[in-house]
Amino acid sequence: MRNENTVTVGAAITAFLEQCEVKAAFGVISIHNMPILDAFAVRGNIRFVMARGEAGAANMADAYARTTGGLGVCLTSTGTAAGNAAGAMVEAQTAGTPLLHITGQIETPYLDQELAYIHEARDQLNMLKAVSKAAFRVRSVETAISTLKLAVQTALTAPTGPVSVEIPIDIQSTFIPMPTDLSPLPIPVAVPAPEALDLVAERLAGAKRPLLWLGGGARHAGAQVKRLLAMGVGVITSTQGRGVVNEDDERCLGAFSQNKRVEQFLQTCDALLIAGSRLRSNETFKYALKLPQNTLRIDANPAVEGRGYASELFICGDAALALDGLADRLEGRLRTDPDFLAELKAVREQSRSQLVADLGPYSAMVE
């Protein structure tokens, strides 16, 4: 029942998103998300960017998260509209983008009854689970905010990814007292074990030609990578790791791991430290790329150890924390081959020249 001291669940959700420092959201207006969008307009703190289709909205939310380093937010209607976002959700999942997809759902009394209710899609929640890191359904007014809190925490916890939440329209429009606690849940961070850092640092300290392979899990570790670059470490990236180091930096090979000249260069490196990369098939000649024997790995996901490639040593931990810890331990100890970075620069230029030649008239697209 409405009175001056109550707000809709949609307004409470909006207030929670504001606490998550969400400044913009993307989507398509529908009767199944109006209580949330009305609150966006009334409260005026979140800019809503309308899209022509749900796939575009989810892609924009994905791009927004990648460029800002924050949480991307996308709103769709239920049924077909939620399905339209599926392809973009798979892309976000592949990239490990922290994204919150809020979709509507039909009124709870009719849900899952197979009554051919307008906009209902059979087994929508399982469809969303297939294209998301996780998917949740808000099952009651009382659990709306707690479900959103869990969803945001899940999206932002490494390995990050897109999370979907179904919210039935009758729940969205129900009036409730504004919740007193709208603070987001803490994001757990995997702290690397000092003993593991010590072991990896010892391996790197003896290397003359150390190379750092950066993936999407190291996107937030730019400052730590710069410390290692200053010590003479070279860098190669996966596609998702591009941008951690400015690619104008001559110490960065870029994402050219599938270039045969780069593969040959890798064989001259006496230590390869992989940080936050899944070493995907398209970047490793379908896992046939030859890596140095002294391959070391950092990942916040313990299940990554041994996946795709074996590693001599493995650090389970946040990339920024691990790289910072390694930089502390290596300060003043690295004595790299004086020709190493010059050779890296030459390979970098050869790889770029080959790409331009291979693309022919299309090279202007990448220049």
C-alpha positions as CSV (number, residue, x, y, z in Angstrom):
1,M,0.0,0.0,0.0
2,R,1.3,3.4,-1.0
3,N,2.0,6.2,1.4
4,E,4.4,9.1,1.6
5,N,6.9,7.0,3.5
6,T,7.1,4.2,1.0
7,V,8.8,3.7,-2.4
8,T,8.5,1.1,-5.1
9,V,10.9,-1.8,-5.1
10,G,12.1,-0.4,-8.4
11,A,13.0,2.8,-6.6
12,A,14.8,0.9,-3.9
13,I,16.8,-1.0,-6.6
14,T,17.7,2.3,-8.2
15,A,18.9,3.7,-4.8
16,F,21.0,0.5,-4.4
17,L,22.6,1.0,-7.9
18,E,23.5,4.5,-6.9
19,Q,25.3,3.1,-3.9
20,C,27.2,0.9,-6.3
21,E,28.4,4.1,-8.0
22,V,26.4,3.3,-11.2
23,K,26.3,6.5,-13.3
24,A,24.8,5.2,-16.5
25,A,22.6,2.3,-17.6
26,F,21.6,1.1,-21.0
27,G,18.5,-0.7,-22.2
28,V,15.1,-0.7,-23.9
29,I,12.0,0.7,-22.2
30,S,9.3,-1.8,-21.5
31,I,6.2,-2.3,-19.3
32,H,8.4,-4.9,-17.5
33,N,11.0,-2.5,-16.3
34,M,9.1,0.8,-15.9
35,P,9.2,0.9,-12.1
36,I,13.0,1.0,-12.2
37,L,13.2,3.4,-15.1
38,D,10.7,5.7,-13.5
39,A,12.9,5.9,-10.5
40,F,15.9,6.6,-12.7
41,A,14.0,9.7,-14.0
42,V,12.7,10.8,-10.6
43,R,15.9,10.5,-8.7
44,G,18.0,11.8,-11.6
45,N,21.3,10.2,-10.5
46,I,21.6,7.5,-13.2
47,R,21.6,8.4,-16.9
48,F,19.6,6.0,-18.9
49,V,20.8,5.5,-22.5
50,M,18.0,4.1,-24.7
51,A,19.0,1.5,-27.3
52,R,17.2,0.3,-30.4
53,G,17.6,-3.3,-29.4
54,E,18.6,-5.3,-26.4
55,A,21.8,-6.7,-28.0
56,G,23.0,-3.2,-28.5
57,A,22.1,-2.2,-25.0
58,A,24.1,-5.1,-23.5
59,N,27.0,-4.4,-25.8
60,M,27.0,-0.7,-24.7
61,A,26.9,-1.7,-21.0
62,D,29.8,-4.1,-21.7
63,A,31.9,-1.3,-23.4
64,Y,31.0,1.1,-20.6
65,A,32.3,-1.4,-18.0
66,R,35.5,-2.0,-19.9
67,T,36.3,1.7,-20.4
68,T,35.4,2.9,-16.9
69,G,36.6,-0.1,-14.9
70,G,33.2,-0.1,-13.1
71,L,30.0,-2.1,-13.3
72,G,28.1,-2.1,-16.6
73,V,24.3,-2.1,-16.2
74,C,21.7,-3.2,-18.8
75,L,17.9,-3.4,-18.5
76,T,15.7,-5.4,-20.8
77,S,12.1,-6.7,-20.8
78,T,11.3,-10.3,-20.4
79,G,10.9,-13.1,-22.9
80,T,12.1,-12.3,-26.4
81,A,13.8,-9.1,-25.1
82,A,15.9,-11.0,-22.6
83,G,16.8,-13.5,-25.3
84,N,17.8,-10.7,-27.6
85,A,20.6,-9.8,-25.1
86,A,22.0,-13.4,-25.1
87,G,24.7,-12.9,-27.7
88,A,26.0,-9.8,-26.1
89,M,26.0,-11.6,-22.7
90,V,28.1,-14.4,-24.2
91,E,30.6,-11.7,-25.4
92,A,30.7,-10.2,-22.0
93,Q,31.2,-13.6,-20.4
94,T,34.1,-14.3,-22.8
95,A,35.7,-11.0,-22.0
96,G,35.1,-11.3,-18.3
97,T,33.2,-8.0,-18.1
98,P,31.5,-7.2,-14.8
99,L,28.0,-6.5,-16.0
100,L,24.5,-6.6,-14.3
101,H,21.7,-7.5,-16.6
102,I,18.3,-6.7,-15.0
103,T,15.4,-8.2,-16.9
104,G,11.7,-8.2,-16.1
105,Q,9.5,-11.2,-15.5
106,I,5.8,-11.7,-15.7
107,E,3.6,-11.4,-12.5
108,T,4.4,-14.0,-9.9
109,P,1.0,-15.7,-9.7
110,Y,1.3,-16.7,-13.4
111,L,5.0,-17.4,-13.5
112,D,6.1,-20.9,-14.6
113,Q,2.4,-22.0,-15.1
114,E,2.7,-22.4,-18.9
115,L,-0.4,-20.3,-19.4
116,A,1.0,-18.5,-22.5
117,Y,1.1,-15.3,-20.6
118,I,2.3,-12.4,-22.8
119,H,6.1,-12.0,-22.9
120,E,6.7,-15.2,-20.9
121,A,9.5,-17.4,-22.2
122,R,9.7,-21.0,-21.0
123,D,12.6,-21.7,-18.7
124,Q,14.0,-18.2,-19.1
125,L,16.1,-18.4,-16.0
126,N,18.1,-21.4,-17.3
127,M,18.6,-19.7,-20.6
128,L,20.1,-16.7,-18.7
129,K,22.3,-19.1,-16.7
130,A,23.7,-20.5,-19.9
131,V,24.9,-17.0,-21.1
132,S,25.9,-15.5,-17.7
133,K,28.4,-16.1,-15.0
134,A,25.3,-16.6,-12.8
135,A,21.6,-15.8,-13.0
136,F,19.1,-15.1,-10.1
137,R,15.4,-14.7,-9.8
138,V,13.9,-12.3,-7.2
139,R,11.3,-14.4,-5.6
140,S,9.8,-12.0,-3.1
141,V,9.6,-8.3,-2.2
142,E,11.6,-9.0,0.9
143,T,14.5,-10.5,-1.0
144,A,14.8,-8.0,-3.9
145,I,17.7,-6.0,-2.5
146,S,19.5,-8.9,-1.0
147,T,19.4,-10.7,-4.4
148,L,20.7,-7.6,-6.2
149,K,23.5,-7.3,-3.7
150,L,24.5,-10.9,-4.3
151,A,24.3,-10.4,-8.1
152,V,26.6,-7.3,-8.0
153,Q,29.1,-9.0,-5.8
154,T,29.1,-12.0,-8.1
155,A,29.7,-9.9,-11.2
156,L,32.6,-8.0,-9.6
157,T,34.3,-11.0,-7.9
158,A,37.2,-12.5,-9.9
159,P,36.8,-14.1,-12.3
160,T,34.4,-11.2,-13.2
161,G,31.6,-11.7,-15.6
162,P,28.0,-10.8,-16.5
163,V,25.2,-11.7,-14.1
164,S,21.4,-11.7,-14.9
165,V,18.6,-11.0,-12.5
166,E,14.9,-11.6,-13.2
167,I,12.5,-9.3,-11.3
168,P,8.8,-10.0,-11.7
169,I,6.9,-6.8,-12.6
170,D,4.5,-7.1,-9.6
171,I,7.5,-7.2,-7.3
172,Q,9.1,-4.2,-9.0
173,S,5.9,-2.1,-8.5
174,T,5.2,-3.1,-4.9
175,F,5.5,-0.2,-2.3
176,I,7.8,-0.8,0.6
177,P,9.7,1.4,3.2
178,M,13.0,2.4,1.7
179,P,15.6,-0.1,3.0
180,T,18.0,1.4,5.6
181,D,21.0,-0.7,4.4
182,L,21.7,-0.3,0.7
183,S,25.4,-0.7,0.9
184,P,27.0,-3.2,-1.6
185,L,28.5,-6.4,-0.3
186,P,32.3,-6.4,0.0
187,I,34.2,-7.8,-3.0
188,P,36.5,-10.6,-1.9
189,V,40.0,-10.3,-3.2
190,A,42.4,-13.3,-3.5
191,V,45.5,-12.4,-1.5
192,P,48.6,-14.2,-2.8
193,A,50.5,-16.3,-0.3
194,P,53.9,-14.7,0.6
195,E,55.6,-18.1,0.2
196,A,54.3,-18.4,-3.4
197,L,55.5,-14.9,-4.1
198,D,58.9,-15.7,-2.7
199,L,59.3,-18.8,-4.9
200,V,58.3,-17.0,-8.1
201,A,60.5,-14.0,-7.3
202,E,63.5,-16.3,-7.0
203,R,62.8,-17.8,-10.4
204,L,62.5,-14.3,-12.0
205,A,65.5,-12.9,-10.2
206,G,67.7,-15.3,-12.1
207,A,66.2,-14.6,-15.5
208,K,68.0,-12.6,-18.1
209,R,65.1,-12.4,-20.6
210,P,61.9,-12.2,-18.5
211,L,58.6,-11.7,-20.3
212,L,55.2,-10.9,-18.7
213,W,52.0,-12.1,-20.5
214,L,49.0,-10.0,-19.5
215,G,45.4,-11.1,-19.8
216,G,42.1,-9.5,-18.9
217,G,42.5,-10.5,-15.2
218,A,45.4,-7.9,-15.1
219,R,43.4,-5.0,-16.4
220,H,43.5,-3.2,-13.1
221,A,47.3,-3.8,-12.6
222,G,48.7,-1.1,-14.8
223,A,50.7,0.6,-12.1
224,Q,52.2,-2.7,-11.0
225,V,53.2,-3.7,-14.5
226,K,54.9,-0.3,-15.0
227,R,57.1,-1.2,-12.0
228,L,58.2,-4.4,-13.7
229,L,58.7,-2.7,-17.0
230,A,61.1,-0.2,-15.4
231,M,63.2,-3.2,-14.2
232,G,63.7,-4.5,-17.7
233,V,60.8,-7.0,-18.0
234,G,59.1,-7.2,-21.5
235,V,55.4,-7.5,-22.1
236,I,53.1,-9.5,-24.4
237,T,49.3,-9.4,-24.0
238,S,46.2,-11.4,-24.9
239,T,43.4,-9.6,-26.7
240,Q,41.7,-9.0,-23.4
241,G,44.9,-7.7,-21.8
242,R,45.4,-5.0,-24.4
243,G,45.5,-1.5,-22.8
244,V,47.1,-2.6,-19.5
245,V,50.2,-1.2,-21.1
246,N,50.1,1.5,-23.7
247,E,50.8,-0.2,-27.0
248,D,53.0,2.7,-28.1
249,D,55.4,1.5,-25.4
250,E,58.2,-0.2,-27.3
251,R,58.6,-2.7,-24.4
252,C,55.2,-4.1,-25.3
253,L,54.9,-6.7,-28.1
254,G,51.1,-6.3,-28.1
255,A,48.7,-9.2,-28.9
256,F,50.8,-10.9,-31.5
257,S,51.2,-14.3,-29.8
258,Q,50.1,-16.1,-33.0
259,N,52.8,-14.6,-35.1
260,K,55.5,-17.2,-35.8
261,R,58.3,-14.7,-35.2
262,V,56.9,-14.0,-31.8
263,E,56.7,-17.7,-31.0
264,Q,60.4,-17.9,-31.9
265,F,61.1,-15.0,-29.6
266,L,59.3,-16.7,-26.8
267,Q,61.7,-19.6,-27.0
268,T,64.6,-17.2,-26.3
269,C,62.9,-16.0,-23.0
270,D,64.2,-17.8,-19.9
271,A,61.1,-16.9,-17.8
272,L,57.5,-16.3,-18.8
273,L,55.1,-14.9,-16.1
274,I,51.4,-15.1,-17.1
275,A,49.1,-12.8,-15.2
276,G,45.3,-13.2,-15.5
277,S,45.2,-14.9,-18.9
278,R,43.3,-18.0,-19.9
279,L,45.7,-18.6,-22.8
280,R,42.8,-19.1,-25.2
281,S,42.9,-21.2,-28.3
282,N,42.9,-18.3,-30.7
283,E,46.0,-16.9,-29.0
284,T,48.0,-20.1,-28.7
285,F,47.6,-21.9,-32.1
286,K,44.9,-24.1,-30.3
287,Y,47.2,-24.7,-27.4
288,A,50.2,-25.6,-29.6
289,L,52.1,-22.4,-29.0
290,K,55.5,-23.2,-27.6
291,L,56.1,-21.5,-24.2
292,P,59.4,-21.3,-22.3
293,Q,59.9,-24.2,-19.9
294,N,60.2,-21.7,-17.0
295,T,56.5,-20.7,-17.2
296,L,55.0,-19.2,-14.1
297,R,51.4,-18.2,-13.6
298,I,49.2,-15.8,-11.6
299,D,45.4,-16.1,-11.4
300,A,42.7,-15.2,-8.9
301,N,40.9,-18.4,-9.9
302,P,42.5,-21.5,-8.4
303,A,40.9,-23.7,-11.0
304,V,43.1,-22.2,-13.7
305,E,46.2,-23.9,-12.5
306,G,47.3,-26.4,-15.1
307,R,44.5,-25.5,-17.4
308,G,45.6,-25.4,-21.1
309,Y,49.3,-25.2,-20.1
310,A,51.3,-26.5,-17.2
311,S,53.3,-24.0,-15.2
312,E,56.4,-24.5,-13.0
313,L,54.9,-22.4,-10.3
314,F,51.4,-21.0,-9.6
315,I,50.3,-18.0,-7.5
316,C,46.6,-17.9,-6.6
317,G,45.8,-14.3,-6.1
318,D,44.8,-10.9,-7.4
319,A,47.1,-9.9,-10.3
320,A,47.7,-6.4,-9.0
321,L,48.6,-7.6,-5.5
322,A,50.8,-10.4,-6.8
323,L,52.7,-8.2,-9.3
324,D,53.2,-5.6,-6.6
325,G,54.5,-8.2,-4.3
326,L,56.9,-9.5,-7.0
327,A,58.1,-6.0,-7.8
328,D,58.9,-5.5,-4.1
329,R,60.9,-8.7,-4.0
330,L,62.7,-8.0,-7.3
331,E,63.7,-4.4,-6.7
332,G,67.4,-4.0,-7.6
333,R,67.8,-7.7,-8.3
334,L,67.0,-8.1,-12.0
335,R,70.0,-8.1,-14.4
336,T,68.5,-8.5,-17.8
337,D,70.3,-9.2,-21.1
338,P,71.2,-5.8,-22.6
339,D,70.0,-7.0,-26.0
340,F,66.7,-8.3,-24.8
341,L,64.5,-5.2,-25.1
342,A,66.1,-4.3,-28.5
343,E,65.3,-7.7,-29.8
344,L,61.7,-7.4,-28.5
345,K,61.3,-4.1,-30.2
346,A,62.5,-5.6,-33.5
347,V,60.0,-8.5,-33.2
348,R,57.3,-6.0,-32.4
349,E,58.0,-4.0,-35.6
350,Q,58.2,-7.1,-37.7
351,S,54.8,-8.3,-36.3
352,R,53.1,-5.0,-37.0
353,S,54.6,-4.8,-40.5
354,Q,53.4,-8.3,-41.3
355,L,49.9,-7.5,-40.1
356,V,49.7,-4.4,-42.3
357,A,51.0,-6.4,-45.3
358,D,48.5,-9.3,-44.7
359,L,45.6,-6.9,-44.5
360,G,46.5,-5.1,-47.7
361,P,43.9,-2.3,-48.4
362,Y,42.1,-3.1,-45.1
363,S,45.2,-2.1,-43.1
364,A,43.8,1.4,-42.6
365,M,41.3,-0.1,-40.2
366,V,44.0,-0.9,-37.7
367,E,46.4,2.0,-38.2
